[in-house]
Amino acid sequence: GATVSWPIWAPAGDQVAYFGNDDRLYVTAVGGVSHLVSGGYLPWAMAWAPDASQLVFSADLFGPDDADSNFDLFRVDVDGNQLVNLTNSPDKMEDYPCWSRR
């Protein structure tokens, strides 16, 4: 069977986001089919937006060399559109993102 990591329920409990064993971010509606949201390398942690329209996650999307890992925070729409690097800081490692309701 498939291995998943970091499964997190959406605020309404109707979807779950997770990283697959292929290092990609997926979203599945309860009773539905998984769909790919984002590819990447070394995904780490994620959080749902309060309205469940987006996810924020930590990953090294640009480098396969573990010694040179640079984890940035990314935001992506749940449908996979609008992937944005929020931090883009090569000298810092950002992880464990969260959302504020403000």
BALUMMI-96562 format. One line per 2 residues: number of its first residue (from 1); for each residue x, y, z of C-alpha. Coordinates in Angstrom, 2 decimals, m for minus. Last residue first. Example, Ala and Ser with C-alpha at 12.3 -4.5 7.8 and 13.67 -1.06 7.14 Angstrom:
<atoms>
2) 13.67 m1.06 7.14  12.30 m4.50 7.80
</atoms>
This chain:
<atoms>
102) m6.46 37.63 11.54  m7.18 33.89 11.54
100) m3.46 33.10 11.63  m2.14 30.21 9.66
98) 0.65 27.76 10.52  3.97 26.66 9.07
96) 6.21 24.03 10.66  9.38 24.81 8.69
94) 11.62 27.62 7.53  15.32 26.96 7.02
92) 17.33 30.12 6.47  20.29 31.11 4.26
90) 18.54 30.63 0.92  15.54 32.75 1.90
88) 12.67 32.48 m0.57  10.02 33.05 2.13
86) 6.56 32.89 0.61  7.32 30.77 m2.47
84) 4.00 30.87 m4.32  2.14 28.02 m6.07
82) m0.93 29.63 m7.66  m2.86 26.59 m8.86
80) m2.88 23.09 m7.37  m6.65 22.84 m6.78
78) m6.10 23.41 m3.05  m4.42 26.73 m3.86
76) m0.73 26.78 m2.99  1.42 28.55 m0.42
74) 5.10 27.74 m0.01  7.45 28.05 2.96
72) 11.14 27.50 2.30  13.40 24.61 3.22
70) 16.90 24.87 1.84  18.64 21.54 1.66
68) 22.29 21.68 0.59  23.44 18.48 2.27
66) 20.26 16.72 1.13  21.10 17.32 m2.52
64) 17.87 17.03 m4.54  17.36 20.79 m4.74
62) 14.59 23.11 m5.88  11.40 22.28 m4.06
60) 12.93 22.07 m0.58  9.72 21.94 1.37
58) 7.55 23.61 4.01  3.83 23.84 3.46
56) 0.96 26.32 3.28  m2.36 25.07 2.01
54) m5.16 26.99 0.34  m8.95 27.22 0.01
52) m9.66 25.50 3.33  m11.29 28.67 4.81
50) m8.93 28.63 7.83  m5.97 27.96 5.50
48) m4.72 24.42 5.96  m1.30 23.63 7.43
46) 1.78 21.80 6.21  4.99 20.09 7.28
44) 8.00 18.57 5.56  8.19 18.04 1.86
42) 11.65 16.83 0.85  11.40 17.47 m2.87
40) 8.43 18.78 m4.69  5.25 18.19 m6.56
38) 2.10 20.11 m5.76  m1.68 19.66 m5.55
36) m2.15 16.17 m6.93  m5.65 14.79 m6.65
34) m6.92 12.00 m4.45  m10.30 10.45 m5.24
32) m13.37 10.83 m3.08  m15.01 9.31 m0.01
30) m13.87 12.25 2.10  m12.22 14.66 m0.32
28) m8.56 13.89 m0.98  m5.74 16.40 m1.26
26) m2.23 15.49 m2.36  1.24 16.98 m1.89
24) 4.08 15.17 m3.63  7.17 13.52 m2.15
22) 6.52 10.20 m3.99  5.61 8.48 m0.70
20) 2.60 10.79 m0.63  2.39 13.98 1.40
18) m1.04 14.59 2.91  m4.13 16.76 2.74
16) m7.50 15.56 4.06  m10.90 16.82 3.02
14) m14.41 17.09 4.54  m13.40 17.77 8.15
12) m14.52 21.41 8.01  m11.07 22.69 9.04
10) m9.31 20.40 6.55  m7.81 17.27 8.06
8) m4.04 16.82 8.11  m2.05 13.78 7.00
6) 1.66 14.52 7.58  2.96 11.42 5.85
4) 1.57 8.87 3.45  2.70 5.39 2.51
2) 0.91 3.63 m0.31  0.00 0.00 0.00
</atoms>
